[in-house]
């Protein structure tokens, strides 16, 4: 379908779908694991998604090395684990790949239309190890500055399956960007140490003790400043009822609200970790998530993993509102 608000579009040799409304313009690549490669706030024209200069977007390959082959930036969906791990479930031993199953799959479009009220793109992929069907429907009301992600998880296996999910948008930060969360909210800090995230303990947002100094994590440094004072840390906290806001120095940005989502993860990589690049990355992961862990194994040990029964359908949503 091609209309003013949803249309097919080529992007670097891939078939994409562009959705637009009063607030956003988004470009999605269904065959590349449903990756969103562009998310532009139309009030100031800023494209928010980070792109990795060292790794191009490519067709997915199940079980591949995510960090070196597929960490290309944009917005991915992560299920049933972020960190690679091994789990036992009803006599089945599952080796789950880095960043989960969905990033290694070509997704299928099941809905693509605009009806005068909203533009919609529905995609789905079947996770073969956990035997779950994952669906994401992007809905853009044409007369509003909102974009809503509607999710559904349907278990098609024969035994209960543990899982966690995380939205995985890697954003382009800049000096002065503010992350607005409730002041004093209890958060857990994990710092990167020798390539691994190590739990440091609790703190009250936004002030955390990192590297022997107190840092205000709500205000991001510029890339030049980050090179002088790098940071690589993961922060988890309860999802705030009122949502969260990402605000640029010019006052533009967007608010994030969620239903059926319990936690927020922040991957703060301000020139602190290089991944597969020749130089450390400067990006921000703003990640609504189902559990305060990257590893499903650790979530299970802590009693924090979600579970889905055979035949069960679980729904949740994330809504962005531009300003």
C-alpha positions in Angstrom: 0.0 0.0 0.0 1.1 3.5 -0.8 -0.6 6.6 0.7 0.6 9.9 2.2 1.0 8.3 5.6 2.2 4.7 4.9 4.2 3.7 1.9 6.8 1.4 0.6 10.3 2.8 0.5 13.7 1.5 -0.5 16.5 1.9 2.0 20.1 0.9 1.3 18.8 -1.9 -0.9 16.2 -3.2 1.6 12.4 -3.0 1.3 11.1 -0.7 3.9 7.9 0.8 5.1 7.5 4.5 6.0 4.9 5.6 8.5 4.1 9.3 9.2 1.8 11.5 11.2 1.8 14.9 12.8 4.5 13.9 15.3 6.8 11.3 13.8 8.2 9.8 10.6 9.5 6.2 11.1 11.1 3.8 8.6 10.9 0.1 9.3 12.7 -2.9 7.6 10.5 -6.0 8.1 13.0 -8.4 6.5 15.8 -7.1 8.8 14.2 -8.4 12.0 11.6 -5.6 12.0 14.3 -3.0 12.7 13.3 0.6 12.8 16.1 2.5 11.2 14.7 6.0 11.3 12.6 7.8 14.0 12.3 11.5 13.3 10.4 14.0 15.5 8.8 16.3 13.0 8.6 19.4 15.2 12.4 20.0 14.7 13.3 17.3 12.1 15.8 15.5 14.3 16.4 11.8 13.6 16.8 10.1 17.0 18.1 6.6 16.2 21.9 5.9 16.4 23.6 4.1 13.5 26.8 2.2 13.9 29.4 3.5 11.5 31.3 0.2 11.9 28.5 -2.3 11.2 26.0 -2.0 8.3 22.4 -3.2 8.5 22.2 -6.6 7.0 19.8 -9.5 6.6 19.5 -11.5 9.8 21.2 -14.8 10.5 19.9 -16.9 13.4 22.4 -17.4 16.2 25.0 -15.0 14.7 27.4 -12.9 16.7 25.2 -9.9 17.5 27.9 -7.6 18.8 30.2 -8.0 15.7 27.6 -8.6 13.0 24.2 -7.1 13.8 24.7 -4.3 16.4 24.1 -1.8 13.6 21.9 0.6 15.7 18.2 1.5 15.2 15.4 0.0 17.2 15.3 -3.8 17.7 13.0 -6.1 19.7 14.8 -8.4 22.2 13.2 -11.7 23.3 13.6 -13.9 25.4 17.0 -12.7 26.7 19.5 -9.9 26.1 22.6 -11.7 27.3 23.3 -15.2 25.8 22.5 -17.9 28.3 21.4 -21.5 28.7 18.1 -22.4 30.4 16.4 -25.7 31.3 12.6 -25.9 30.8 10.6 -29.1 31.1 13.5 -31.4 30.1 14.6 -29.1 27.2 18.0 -27.4 27.4 17.9 -24.2 25.4 21.0 -22.3 24.4 19.7 -18.8 23.8 21.7 -16.5 21.4 23.0 -13.1 22.2 20.2 -10.5 22.1 17.7 -13.3 21.7 15.8 -15.0 18.9 14.0 -12.2 17.2 17.1 -10.3 15.9 18.1 -13.4 13.9 14.8 -13.7 12.0 13.2 -12.1 9.0 9.8 -10.8 10.1 6.6 -11.0 8.1 4.2 -8.2 7.4 0.6 -9.1 8.4 -1.0 -5.6 8.3 -0.2 -2.5 6.2 -2.9 0.1 5.8 -4.1 3.7 6.5 -7.9 4.3 6.8 -8.1 8.1 7.1 -7.8 7.9 10.9 -4.5 6.1 11.4 -1.6 4.3 9.7 -0.8 0.8 10.8 2.0 -1.7 10.2 1.8 -5.1 11.8 4.7 -7.5 11.8 5.3 -11.0 13.3 8.1 -13.5 13.8 8.1 -17.0 15.2 10.8 -17.7 17.8 11.8 -21.4 17.2 13.5 -22.1 20.5 10.9 -20.8 22.9 8.1 -21.6 20.3 6.5 -18.2 20.7 4.9 -16.0 18.1 5.9 -12.4 18.6 3.8 -9.6 17.1 4.4 -5.8 17.0 1.9 -3.4 15.5 2.9 0.2 15.0 -0.1 2.6 15.0 0.2 6.2 14.0 -3.0 8.3 14.5 -2.9 10.8 11.6 -4.1 13.8 13.6 -2.0 13.3 16.7 1.7 13.5 17.5 1.7 9.9 18.9 3.1 6.6 17.8 2.0 3.4 19.6 3.7 0.0 19.6 1.2 -2.7 20.4 2.8 -6.0 21.3 1.4 -9.6 21.6 3.2 -12.8 22.6 1.5 -16.1 21.8 2.9 -19.4 23.1 2.6 -22.2 20.6 4.7 -24.7 22.5 3.6 -27.5 24.9 5.2 -26.4 28.2 5.4 -23.1 30.1 8.2 -20.9 28.8 10.2 -18.3 30.8 11.0 -15.0 29.0 11.9 -11.4 29.2 11.5 -8.8 26.6 13.2 -5.4 26.0 12.6 -2.8 23.4 16.1 -1.9 22.2 16.1 1.6 20.6 19.7 2.9 20.5 19.4 6.7 20.5 21.7 9.5 19.3 22.4 11.5 22.5 23.8 15.0 22.5 25.1 17.4 25.1 22.3 18.7 27.3 19.9 15.9 26.6 17.8 15.3 29.7 16.3 12.0 30.8 13.3 13.0 32.9 12.3 10.4 35.5 10.8 10.8 39.0 13.5 12.3 41.3 14.5 10.0 44.0 13.3 6.9 42.2 15.1 3.7 43.3 17.4 2.4 40.6 20.0 -0.4 40.3 23.4 0.4 38.8 25.4 -2.1 36.8 28.9 -1.0 35.6 30.9 -2.4 32.7 34.0 -4.1 34.0 36.3 -6.1 31.7 33.5 -6.6 29.2 30.9 -7.7 31.8 28.2 -5.8 33.6 28.7 -6.0 37.3 26.0 -5.0 39.8 27.0 -2.1 42.0 23.9 -1.6 44.1 21.0 0.8 44.5 20.9 4.6 44.2 18.3 7.3 44.1 17.8 8.9 40.6 19.6 10.8 39.2 22.8 10.8 41.4 25.0 7.7 41.3 28.4 6.9 42.6 30.5 5.9 39.6 34.3 5.6 39.5 34.6 7.3 42.8 32.6 10.4 41.8 28.9 11.3 42.0 27.3 11.7 38.5 24.0 13.2 37.5 22.8 10.5 35.1 19.8 12.6 34.0 21.9 15.1 32.0 24.1 13.7 29.2 27.5 15.0 28.3 28.5 15.9 24.8 30.6 13.4 22.8 33.7 15.5 23.3 33.1 15.6 27.1 32.3 11.9 27.1 35.7 11.1 25.6 37.3 12.9 28.5 35.0 11.2 31.1 33.6 8.0 29.6 30.7 6.0 31.0 29.5 2.5 30.3 26.7 1.5 32.6 23.2 -0.2 32.7 20.6 1.2 35.0 17.3 -0.5 35.9 14.3 0.9 37.7 10.5 0.4 38.0 8.6 1.8 35.1 7.2 5.2 36.3 3.4 5.4 36.1 3.6 8.9 34.6 6.1 7.8 32.0 9.4 9.3 31.1 10.6 12.1 28.9 13.6 12.7 26.7 14.2 16.4 26.2 16.8 18.2 24.1 18.3 21.5 25.0 16.0 23.1 22.4 13.0 21.8 24.3 12.0 19.2 21.7 11.8 15.5 22.3 9.2 12.9 23.2 7.4 11.3 26.1 7.3 7.5 26.6 4.4 5.8 28.3 3.7 2.1 28.6 1.0 -0.3 29.6 1.8 -3.8 30.9 5.5 -2.9 31.2 7.1 -3.2 34.7 10.6 -2.0 34.3 12.9 0.5 32.5 16.5 -0.2 31.5 19.0 2.5 30.5 22.1 1.5 28.6 24.4 4.5 29.0 27.3 4.2 26.7 29.0 7.5 26.5 32.3 6.6 24.9 32.8 3.9 27.4 32.5 0.7 25.3 33.6 0.1 21.7 31.7 -3.0 20.8 33.1 -4.0 17.4 34.1 -0.5 16.5 37.5 1.1 16.2 36.4 3.8 18.7 34.0 3.7 21.6 30.3 4.2 20.8 28.4 7.3 21.9 24.8 6.1 22.3 21.9 5.7 24.7 19.6 2.7 25.0 16.2 3.6 26.4 14.6 0.3 27.0 11.2 -0.5 28.4 11.6 -4.1 29.6 9.9 -7.0 31.3 12.6 -7.6 34.0 15.5 -5.8 35.6 18.1 -8.1 34.1 19.8 -8.6 30.8 20.2 -12.4 31.3 17.1 -14.6 31.4 19.2 -17.0 33.6 19.8 -14.3 36.2 16.1 -13.2 36.0 15.0 -16.8 36.7 17.4 -17.1 39.7 16.0 -13.8 41.1 12.4 -14.8 40.5 11.9 -11.9 38.1 11.4 -13.7 34.8 8.0 -13.7 33.2 6.3 -17.0 32.2 3.9 -17.8 29.5 1.6 -20.9 29.4 0.9 -23.0 26.2 -1.8 -21.2 24.2 -1.6 -18.0 26.3 -1.5 -14.6 24.7 0.1 -11.7 26.6 -0.2 -8.0 25.4 1.5 -4.8 26.3 2.2 -1.4 24.6 4.6 1.5 24.4 3.5 4.9 23.3 5.7 7.8 22.1 4.3 11.4 22.1 6.4 14.1 20.3 6.7 17.7 21.5 
